[in-house]
Amino acid sequence: MSFLTRSAVPTLRAAAIQRTPTSLPSSGRRMAHHAAEYNNMPFDYSSRRRFAMKCVAYMGFGFALPFVAVGWQWYKPGGYKNP
């Protein structure tokens, strides 16, 4: 074993020991920073139909954007189709 390995192993073990918590919070206590349980999504999905339409619109725009950009470059004056 090299000198570097022998000196690094105790340091890594000490760092791992320092990261372990000394006491865990009790499971019965609620955390103050949570507004509601299971409400950690950045969007509202209570209405399935509205959520589906928003997803389709968002993903459709992202999928269509490169095709629109290529079409714009081809059909503008001096582009690929108009030499």
C-alpha positions, 0 to 999 in steps of 0.5 A, spaced: 500 500 500 502 506 498 504 512 502 498 516 499 493 511 500 495 509 507 494 517 509 488 518 505 484 512 508 484 515 516 482 521 513 476 519 509 474 515 515 474 521 520 470 525 515 465 520 514 464 519 522 463 527 522 458 527 517 453 522 521 448 525 525 448 525 533 441 524 534 435 523 529 429 528 529 423 524 532 418 521 527 412 524 531 414 531 530 412 535 524 417 539 520 416 547 520 418 548 513 413 543 510 406 547 508 402 540 507 404 533 506 405 530 499 405 537 496 412 538 493 411 539 486 412 545 483 405 545 479 398 543 480 396 537 478 389 536 481 385 536 475 388 531 470 385 534 464 388 540 465 395 537 467 395 533 461 394 539 456 399 543 460 404 537 459 402 536 452 403 543 450 410 544 454 413 538 451 410 539 444 413 546 444 420 543 446 419 538 440 417 543 435 422 548 436 428 545 432 423 544 426 421 551 426 428 554 427 430 549 421 424 552 417 425 559 418 433 558 416 431 555 410 425 559 407 428 566 409 431 570 404 438 568 402 436 561 406 437 554 403 431 554 399 432 561 396 439 562 393 
